[in-house]
Amino acid sequence: MSTFFSDWYYLSIRNIKQIWRPLMALIPSLFIPLFFFTVNSASLQAFSQVKDFPAGISYRDFIAPVAIFTAIFFSSGNAGIEMVQDISNGYLKKLLIMPINRLAIVLARLTEVAFLSIFQGTVVLVPLLLIGVKIHSGILGIFTMFLMLILFAMAWSCIGIITALRTQNARLVQSLFILVFPFLNVTTSAAPKNLLHGWFAVAASINPVTFIIEGVRALVLYGWGSPAILQGFLVAITFFVVMVTLTVMSFKSSMK
Amino acid sequence: MSQEKQIIQVRDLRKTYAGGTEAVRGVTFDVKEGEFFGFLGPNGAGKSTTINMLVNLVKKTSGSITIDGLDLDRNAIDIYRKIGFAMQEIGLDETATAREMLQLHGRLYHMPKDKIEEQISKLLKLVELEKVADRYASTYSGGMRRRFDLALSLIHEPRILFLDEPTQGLDPHARQMIWNHLRDLNKLGMTVFLTTHFMDEAEQLCDRIAIMDKGQIVTEGTVDELLTKHDAKNLEEVFLKTTGSNLADEEVNLNAPDPYARRR
């Protein structure tokens, strides 16, 4: 194993261990998506009877992809918080005076996000499958869905990492959590595109999260035929490339 | 201290922070291999900035730093293999145990597994933390954290150990324990570069001392040389004669760079 890959591997293992310590910290990000899914699918089930709602689809199945997405979205902020902790307690400095590849430090944080996304997504997906939500694209669709969500989660986590590197301010990094709400709610998460109107419809149509939710929803509800899958992937990949590039640049400039 | 090789060579080192504060203003000195070198100065004198430049955590504005014959600008990675640094702020991963951190650092220095385990046993014994090696760092007392940080900086058997105020905030017992460890390491041939503002610490440990004030070295030599040169009874008197009054120190502190300035 080259030194770059071994640095990346060992730092990733260290970061992944951090996730579980303490284990209790993971519970809210697992509980909240399932809570909203349960409440919304029960209280808004009549919404599926509205004219122009996709035919033959229950509201529960319609919002199931949102629950998976939300679990991953909520947890993608951890990387920034952990990065700011490493900066503020001086641990990052320790890593910087070791003969390790700088890029490995950033990639190890993103690997942690990917690992956490798989874990959180699975923990939410399993109960959905148990209550009868069907993934129409099959096992391969689940892998595709996770890949899209992981790319998005890693890209989103870069916002926290960049803020940590630039400000070294824990409160500011933690407060980035509030960004989740507009990005998650001004989308097609609660209603299909054709039922949105006015400014909300415009904002949702340009929100990258809409493309991810639509891509995941297509895989869950319709199988492989929808162009939304490709669109979701393109948005996730573009967002990932842009954000990782910015993060690496930020990391290099913060070392000067 | 038996050899005369200069293991650290610093020439006209300067650091000017954004905003114009000159933290270090043309510092030149050498440290011999196997030497215990003390860097003294009041708060804000530029000691920490200098040591951070020596380990490449702060980029110098100008000047040159050579460590064991290697230029820091061109050979940073090779130099990192030769140095250990116990920082003033300690810097531990609170969510890991001492053993886990030592293992990780050993791996990141690309050491063989059996060597890592051998070093872990040796270092935990050295700093007397064997019994708490599997407890999270967040549970350690101040003295334990300092001792563990020292062990962490030694995992790869560095040739040069940089220490920035290593006994800051410690009780006399813990301080004495750290001093004993440092003496032992130095006796084994390790070069030690220590910044401190404790006169007794410098007097007890250091072969040679440089006193820094307002970003410059104001005097340098062995304790005996300094006492003679400044006609002083003890190191504290040398310090006061060369660095001025406490009021002056406060003025220097007010001029120190504000890391949050650009974020406000």
Boltz contact constraints between the chains, C-beta under 6 A:
constraints:
  - contact:
      token1: [A, 3]
      token2: [B, 110]
      max_distance: 6.0
  - contact:
      token1: [A, 10]
      token2: [B, 104]
      max_distance: 6.0
  - contact:
      token1: [A, 10]
      token2: [B, 107]
      max_distance: 6.0
  - contact:
      token1: [A, 14]
      token2: [B, 104]
      max_distance: 6.0
  - contact:
      token1: [A, 18]
      token2: [B, 95]
      max_distance: 6.0
  - contact:
      token1: [A, 21]
      token2: [B, 95]
      max_distance: 6.0
  - contact:
      token1: [A, 89]
      token2: [B, 91]
      max_distance: 6.0
  - contact:
      token1: [A, 90]
      token2: [B, 87]
      max_distance: 6.0
  - contact:
      token1: [A, 90]
      token2: [B, 89]
      max_distance: 6.0
  - contact:
      token1: [A, 90]
      token2: [B, 91]
      max_distance: 6.0
  - contact:
      token1: [A, 91]
      token2: [B, 91]
      max_distance: 6.0
  - contact:
      token1: [A, 91]
      token2: [B, 93]
      max_distance: 6.0
  - contact:
      token1: [A, 93]
      token2: [B, 57]
      max_distance: 6.0
  - contact:
      token1: [A, 93]
      token2: [B, 91]
      max_distance: 6.0
  - contact:
      token1: [A, 94]
      token2: [B, 91]
      max_distance: 6.0
  - contact:
      token1: [A, 97]
      token2: [B, 55]
      max_distance: 6.0
  - contact:
      token1: [A, 97]
      token2: [B, 80]
      max_distance: 6.0
  - contact:
      token1: [A, 97]
      token2: [B, 85]
      max_distance: 6.0
  - contact:
      token1: [A, 98]
      token2: [B, 80]
      max_distance: 6.0
  - contact:
      token1: [A, 98]
      token2: [B, 108]
      max_distance: 6.0
  - contact:
      token1: [A, 99]
      token2: [B, 77]
      max_distance: 6.0
  - contact:
      token1: [A, 99]
      token2: [B, 80]
      max_distance: 6.0
  - contact:
      token1: [A, 99]
      token2: [B, 81]
      max_distance: 6.0
  - contact:
      token1: [A, 100]
      token2: [B, 108]
      max_distance: 6.0
  - contact:
      token1: [A, 167]
      token2: [B, 263]
      max_distance: 6.0
  - contact:
      token1: [A, 256]
      token2: [B, 59]
      max_distance: 6.0
